[in-house]
């Protein structure tokens, strides 16, 4: 345990190494978008959110393209009061999660 007058240890460098192992290049990318006074952890959290949105948008575009090729009408992207927009995003996230699990099982 640390004495009351000492500061908590800084694990930023250890986290930076860990994050780069998980997502190569994310630390460099996060540092290039880092705001003044923002910690590395906060910057990576913000960048990660942006990356997740890009993946969701890409997945939605793929779904719309598949529907177009099948001759189906496009899914509405309008968010309305009953939460359909959020449900669509949740469905996309579930599909991506299941697809990534299937790929992991195939490699075994």
SEGUDREN-610559 format. One record per residue: x, y, z of N, C-alpha, C in turn; residue in one letter. Coordinates in pm, whole numbers, plus 50000, padded with zeros to 5 digits. Each point is the difference from the previous one (the first is absolute). Layout:
N
XYZXYZXYZa
...
REM end
This chain:
108
500854988250000499155011850000500895012450000x
499545010649935500775012349989499715009350116x
501025007050048499755010050105499015010549952x
499305006150092498975009949967500575011649920x
501235004150029500565011849933500604996849863x
500084987349961500564996949867498884999649897x
500405001249876499024999649892499794985749953x
498874997549942499724987049942500964997849884x
500534987949984500944997649889499345002549865x
500805004049903499525002849866500244987649913x
498934994049954500094988049918499835003049851x
500075012649962499745004049861500864992349900x
501294998850029500894993249906499644985249987x
499674993750112499614985849995498714998349920x
499065009350023498764999449923500255002649852x
500905009249969500315003049860500514987549929x
500884992550066500524987649942498864990049980x
499164998650102498874990749993499045003849888x
499655012949991499085004549896500574997449861x
501315002449983500624997849870500044985249964x
500074991350100499944985649972498614996049954x
498995006150060498614996849966499635006149864x
500355012749981499655007349878501245007549953x
500854993549921501245006349956499785013849937x
500755009850048499945013649947499025009250070x
499184994750091498975008450062500605010950088x
501134997250066500615010150087500515011849917x
500674997049890500505010749913498835008149944x
498944993149959498845006949945499335008550107x
499854994550121499385007550110500845012250036x
501334998550000500875011450031499895011049895x
499764996249875499885010249895498705008050012x
499004994550069498725006950021499825004650144x
501024998650080499925003150143499815014950024x
499025003350081499705013950034500965004850109x
500175013050010500875005850102499484996050138x
500874994650083499634996150135499314986650010x
499764993449888499324987150001501004988850027x
499624990550083500884988750028499994990349882x
501014991749995500074989949895498794990750008x
499624996150120498864991050019498725006449948x
499775012750034498805007049952500015001249848x
501175002849944500115001349856499704986749930x
500534989150053499744986949941498534996350014x
499405003150113498574997250019499175007549897x
500365012549974499275008149902500214994549859x
501254996549966500314994749868499314986549980x
500004991850104499364986949992498525001549967x
499365009850061498595002549973499805003849853x
500885008349947499915003949860500194988049908x
500934991250035500244988149920498784990950003x
499414998450116498814991550013498865005449914x
499835013149999498955005949917500294997549853x
501235001149958500354997449861499664985749962x
500304990550089499684986049973498494998049989x
499245006450087498544998949995499465005949871x
500565011449960499555006249876500354991249880x
501194994150001500424991349891499084987649995x
499684994550116499114988450005498615003649947x
499535011850037498685004249952500005001849849x
501075005649946500115001549855499984986349933x
500724990350057500014986449944498594994050000x
499285002050109498624994950009499135006549893x
500145013249986499195007049899500354995149859x
501294997749973500404995049868499424986149975x
500024991450101499434986649985498505000749973x
499325009150070498565001749978499745005149859x
500815009349954499825005449865500204989049896x
501034991750018500274989149906498894989650002x
499314998650114498904990450012498675006049954x
500015012849962498785006549955499085004350113x
500525001050120499215004250116500125015050020x
499005006250064500105014450028501065002550107x
500575012050002501025003050102499395000950139x
500814996850099499605002250139500005014950026x
499055004750077499935014250033501105003450100x
500695010849977501045004450091499515011050092x
498725003249992499415010350085499794994650139x
500495007350100499734996150138498645005750038x
499164991650055498715004950045499834996950148x
498895004050054499804999550145499974985950057x
499754989949918499934986550057501364993150005x
501075006749961501354994650017500454990449892x
499355000049882500424990949894501445002149957x
500465012549998501385002849961500994993150092x
499745000550128500874993350097499924984949985x
498814995049971499854985649983500774995249877x
500005007949895500764996349880501494999850031x
500495010250072501415000150037500354988250089x
499124996550093500244988450086500034987249918x
499124998949901499984988349913501304999049920x
500475011349949501265000149925501154995550090x
500045005450122501054996250095499954985050028x
498814994550016499844985750025500494991849881x
499655004249879500444993049879501525000249990x
500625011650025501455001049995500654991150105x
499434999850121500534991750108499924985349963x
498854995749950499834985949963500934996249884x
500175009049904500904997249887501434998750047x
500425008450095501374999250050500204987150079x
498994995550071500104987450075500084988349904x
499235000449891500034989249902501374999149933x
500605011349969501345000049939501014994150096x
499875003150129500914994650101499864985050013x
498794994749989499774985650010500514992649877x
499965006349883500484993749877501504998050002x
500735008950067501464999150001500524989250092x
499144994250083500444989550093500074986649934x
REM end
